[in-house]
Amino acid sequence: MEFEPVIGLEIHAELQTRSKMFCPCPVVDSTTAEPNRYVCPVCAGMPGTLPVPNRRAIEWTILTGLALNCEIAEYSLFYRKNYFYPDLPSEYQRSMYDYPLCLNGYLEIETPEGSKRVRIRRVHIEEDTGKLIHIGGVTLVDFNRAGVPLMEIVTEPDMHSVEEVKAFATALRTLLRYLGVNSGDMEKGVIRFEANVSVRPKGETRLGTRTEIKNLNSFRALVRAVDYEIRRQIEIVRSGGRVEQETMGWDEAREVTVPQRGKEHAHDYRYFPEPDIPPLVISREWVEEIRAMLPELPRARMARFEQVYGLTRYEAALLTEDHRVADYFERAVTLARQEEPVVEPRTLAAWITGELFRLMNEANREIQDVRVSPESLVGLIRMVQRGEINMNTGKLVLREAFETGEVPHRIVEAKGFTQIRDVEALREIVLQVIEANPKEVESYLRGKEGVLKWFVGQVMRATRGQADPQRVNELVREALEARRAARSSEDPR
């Protein structure tokens, strides 16, 4: 029997506001800040304190809902969600339940089978918990993160493979970064995924019993955990067992899902309206003001890059995955058109997605930290196009500019990298190399064509890489064929 996985995701994304959700405490990096430094009576859950909702956090949640094609509610309400965790000082979390801010949206994703629409059930806002730190058999708690605005995005169970799950997670992270509401830095836990997984026989329409995998903070963990859970559930059903509805954790070391607790239901949380916060009334005028804040979104920008700049789908996808890379590319395109020789967009795309991305990956550096400006990159490519340096030298210059921040033309001048353009001088070097290697000449004349490349390499070495490889190839072949012709004319037969 063949089985079909059914997968839905819940995503928790911290909002990059300056202050917390219900108090003026600043939002800080909880991985580096001094523990329990940025806490007040409100986010510490002290009795008698009054929360005040963060307007910017509400705006950014609505902005995300609009980007996800959601309906924006006219009326929304905070609830208390009760549970007793040591990282939740008030013993309840202020969240939304029956009346979320955003409903019934969707996100288009690209899969190996083509485009797919994943429905969004709801987008709402809540407060984050503190952070538990386990050291030497004891557990410490840091409340710096308690009360940070946390946006929850819940999908419908529309995904049926780990490939679709990864495509959705990647697309959503890109979208949130474009909107500027979340940094997408998964290593710091500012965006976390939870996967609801079930399996059913292919062709069946009823949903199977699902499990929920909690707190997956990397694409690798998300994909591997979902893949393992699918296989685990299929094995249980095939052996005649029954999948239990429960909450699972992901054991990264063993690469297995492990039961944590029985799955809670809504009544377990004893939801009731938050008595200290009045209902939110969302006017249509406010929604339209927020809609005007929407930037060009990733899919639209990718389509424009294909149409306007003639890029392939693959090139456009690479360049628009990070809006800062897309901005860098478009700045370079503008500069590339301002003087001759014009640098074509596809040439720029090849340099950025090839050489520049390689250097960034090696140095683990983001585009905003790159010391090669768009102006410098365009200037370097122009030197290659004008024949002042060859392609290989251009790559060496780019690496040095990347490492030092120096302008490419100054590197070329300082290193003496200017390409040899005097054909006669180059021909003289070619003849010297041929004269010095009679055995290799003989091999070529006997039909070993591969020796030609060896001679080209010797000439490039003699010129310290300052010759045009194509011109060297032509001159070497010309000189060797002249030897062949001279030998034929001397043959008495």
MARKEFI-323613 format. One record per residue (C-alpha): residue in three letters; z, y, x. Coordinates in steps of 0.1 Angstrom, whole numbers, plus 2048, in hexadecimal, padded with zeros to 3 digits. Layout:
REM MARKEFI-323613
ALAZYX...
***
This chain:
REM MARKEFI-323613
MET800800800GLU7F782380DPHE81083F809GLU80D864806PRO82787C814VAL8328997FFILE8418B6812GLY8508D8809LEU85F8F1820GLU87C90981FILE87B924839HIS89793B843ALA88C95A856GLU8A4975863LEU89899885BGLN8959B0878THR8A99CC867ARG8C09E287CSER8DF9DA867LYS8EC9BB854MET8E59B3830PHE9059C1820CYS9169D683BPRO90D9EF857CYS9139D7874PRO8F59D588BVAL8DE9B788DVAL8E09AA8B1ASP8D298C8C4SER8EC9728BDTHR8E195E8DBTHR8EB9798F4ALA9049918E4GLU92998F8EAPRO9379788CFASN9489888B1ARG9419AB8BDTYR92B9B68A0VAL9419AD882CYS9539C2868PRO9699B984AVAL94B9B5833CYS93799C848ALA95898B852GLY95F98382DMET97F99782APRO98D999807GLY9889BA7F5THR9699C5808LEU94A9D17F5PRO9279C8800VAL90A9E17FFPRO8E79D27FFASN8CF9DC81BARG8B29EE80BARG89A9E7829ALA8A29C1827ILE8999C1802GLU8789D5809TRP86E9BD825THR87499F80EILE85E9AE7F3LEU8449B680ETHR844992819GLY8419877F4LEU82399E7F0ALA813990810LEU81896D801ASN8079777E1CYS8279757CDGLU8319847ACILE84D99E7B2ALA86A99C79AGLU8749BB786TYR8989AF786SER8AB99C7A1LEU8CF9917A5PHE8E69867C1TYR8FC9677BCARG9199587CFLYS9109367DDASN9319247E4TYR93690C800PHE95090781BTYR94290983EPRO95591785CASP93892E864LEU93A93E841PRO959954842SER95995E81DGLU954939812TYR9369447FEGLN913951807ARG90496E7F4SER8E19617EAMET8C99617CDTYR8C69467B3ASP8B694A791TYR8A796C798PRO89696D7BALEU88298B7C6CYS86097A7C9LEU85195C7B6ASN8319477B3GLY81D9507D2TYR80893E7EBLEU7FD93D80FGLU7DA93281AILE7DB91B839GLU7C090B84FTHR7C28E5853PRO7AB8CC863GLU79D8C6840GLY7978EB83ASER7A9906827LYS7C78FD811ARG7DD9127FAVAL80390B7FDARG8169197DFILE83592E7E5ARG8509277CBARG8679447D4VAL87195E7EEHIS89496B7EDILE8AE97B803GLU8D197080EGLU8EA97582AASP8EA95F849THR90994C854GLY91C94E875LYS914937892LEU92791989EILE92A9118C3HIS9368EF8CEILE9468EE8F1GLY95A8D2900GLY9668C28E0VAL96F8E38CFTHR95B8F88B7LEU95991E8BAVAL94A9368A0ASP9389568A6PHE93496D888ASN91B986898ARG900975883ALA914974863GLY90598B849VAL8E398F85APRO8C8992840LEU8B897083BMET89896C827GLU89294A818ILE86E93E80FVAL86B91F7FBTHR84A90D7F7GLU83F8F47DCPRO83B8D07E8ASP8168D67F0MET8128C8813HIS8098A481ASER8078A0840VAL8198AD85FGLU7F98BF868GLU7FB8D4848VAL8208DA84ELYS8198E8871ALA7FC8FD864PHE81290C849ALA82F913861THR81892387BALA806938861LEU827944851ARG83694D873THR81796187CLEU81897385ALEU83D97D85FARG83698A881TYR81899E874LEU82F9AE85AGLY8489B6874VAL8659A7860ASN86D98A878SER86798689DGLY85E96189AASP8739588B8MET87C9358AEGLU89092E8CELYS8A99488C2GLY8AB93889FVAL89E95788DILE887941879ARG89291E86EPHE880903859GLU88E8E9842ALA8768CE835ASN8798BB814VAL86789A819SER85E87E801VAL844862800ARG8328527E3PRO8168387DELYS7F38487E1GLY7E78527BFGLU80A8557B0THR8128777A1ARG83887479ELEU84C8807BCGLY8618687D0THR88586E7DAARG8878897F4THR89C890812GLU8A28B2821ILE8A08B7847LYS8B58D5851ASN8B38F086CLEU8928E887FASN88D906896SER86D8FC8A9PHE84A8F089EARG84F8D28B4ALA8708C88A2LEU8618D0880VAL8428BA886ARG85589D896ALA87189D87DVAL85989D85FASP84388286FTYR86286C876GLU870870853ILE84F867843ARG84D847857ARG87283F850GLN86E84382AILE84E82E829GLU85F81283CILE87C813824VAL866811805ARG8507F6814SER86E7E081CGLY87A7E37F7GLY8957FD7FDARG89C81E7EDVAL89B8407FDGLU8BC8537F8GLN8BC8787F0GLU8CF88780DTHR8D08A3827MET8C3898849GLY8C78A786CTRP8AE8A3888ASP8BB8928A8GLU8A58A28C3ALA8B088A8DEARG8A986A8CBGLU88D8798B6VAL89B86B895THR8A887A875VAL8CC87386EPRO8E087684DGLN8F889484BARG904894827GLY8F988D803LYS8E18A67F5GLU8F28C27E3HIS8E68CE7C1ALA8E88F17B2HIS9088E97A0ASP9198DF7C0TYR9169037CCARG9269117ADTYR90E92E7ABPHE91994D798PRO90D971798GLU91C9867B5PRO93499E7A3ASP9349B87BEILE90E9BF7BEPRO8FC9CC79FPRO8DA9BE795LEU8BC9CA7A9VAL8A29DC793ILE8809DC7A5SER8699F7798ARG8449F3799GLU841A147ACTRP858A067C7VAL8439E77CAGLU8239FB7CEGLU834A107E9ILE83C9F07FBARG8199E27F6ALA80BA00808MET81F9F5827LEU80B9D4829PRO7F79D284AGLU7D79BF84ELEU7E299B84BPRO7D997E863ARG7BF96D84EALA7AD98D846ARG7AE99886AMET7A1977876ALA78497985DARG77C99D869PHE77C99288DGLU762978885GLN74C98F871VAL74F9AF884TYR7529A28A8GLY73E9828A5LEU75A96C8B1THR75D9478A9ARG77893C890TYR78B92D8AEGLU78A94D8C2ALA7939638A4ALA7B194B89CLEU7BE94D8C0LEU7BB9738C1THR7CC97A89FGLU7E99618A2ASP7FE97D8B1HIS7F69A08A3ARG7FE9AF8C5VAL7E399A8D6ALA7CB9A58BAASP7D49C98C0TYR7CE9C58E5PHE7AC9B58DFGLU7A29D18C7ARG7AD9EC8DFALA7989DB8FAVAL7799D98E3THR77C9FE8DCLEU77DA06902ALA7619ED909ARG749A018F3GLN74FA23903GLU73AA20922GLU720A0A933PRO71E9EE939VAL72B9E5916VAL7429C7916GLU73B9B18F8PRO7589A68E2ARG7529818E9THR75498890ELEU776999909ALA78297D8F3ALA77896390ETRP78C976929ILE7AA97B913THR7AC958904GLY7A3948925GLU7AF959944LEU7C9971936PHE7D995791FARG7DA93E93CLEU7EE958951MET805960934ASN80C93B92FGLU814935954ALA82B953954ASN83A94D931ARG831971929GLU828981908ILE80B99A904GLN8239B8902ASP8309AE925VAL80E9AB935ARG8079C6950VAL7E29C494CSER7D89DF933PRO7B99DD91DGLU7AA9F9932SER7B09E4952LEU7A19C5943VAL7829D6937GLY77E9E7959LEU7819C596AILE7679B5954ARG74F9D295AMET7519CD97FVAL7479A997AGLN72A9B3963ARG71E9CD97CGLY71E9B3998GLU7389C59ACILE74D9A69ADASN7459829A2MET75696F986ASN76D95B99DTHR77997B9AFGLY77E98B98DLYS79696F984LEU7A99749A5VAL7AB99A99ELEU7B899497BARG7D497E988GLU7DF9989A2ALA7DD9B4987PHE7F299E970GLU80C99898BTHR80E9BB99AGLY8029D397EGLU7E89E2996VAL7C79EF989PRO7AB9D6990HIS7939EE9A2ARG7AF9F79BBILE7B59D29C1VAL7909CD9C8GLU78F9EA9E0ALA7AF9E09F2LYS7A59BC9F6GLY7819C29FFPHE7759AD9E2THR7559C19DCGLN7399A99D7ILE71D9A79F2ARG6FF9B59E1ASP6E79B89FFVAL6D099B9FAGLU6C399BA1EALA6E799AA2CLEU6EF97DA15ARG6CF96BA1FGLU6D996EA43ILE6FB95EA3CVAL6EA942A29LEU6D393BA46GLN6F093BA5EVAL702921A49ILE6E390BA47GLU6DD90DA6CALA700902A73ASN6FE8E3A5DPRO6DF8CEA67LYS6ED8ADA59GLU6F28BCA37VAL6CF8CBA38GLU6C18A9A3FSER6D4899A22TYR6C68B3A0ALEU6A38AEA17ARG6A7889A11GLY6AE88F9ECLYS6D48959EAGLU6D38B39D2GLY6F98B49D1VAL6FA8C29F4LEU6ED8E39E6LYS70F8E99D6TRP7208E29F7PHE70B8FDA08VAL7129169EDGLY73790F9F2GLN734915A18VAL722936A12MET73C9419F9ARG757939A13ALA74594CA2DTHR74396BA17ARG767967A0BGLY75B9629E8GLN74A9849E7ALA7279779E0ASP7179719BFPRO71794A9BBGLN6F794A9A8ARG6E595F9C1VAL6F39499DDASN6E792A9CBGLU6C49399C9LEU6C39439EEVAL6D09229FAARG6B690F9E6GLU69B9269F2ALA6A5921A17LEU6A88FBA14GLU6878F8A02ALA67790DA1DARG6838F3A36ARG6748D8A20ALA6528EAA1FALA6528F0A44ARG6598CBA4BSER63C8C1A34SER6248D9A46GLU62E8C9A68ASP6288A5A5BPRO608899A6DARG600882A4F
***
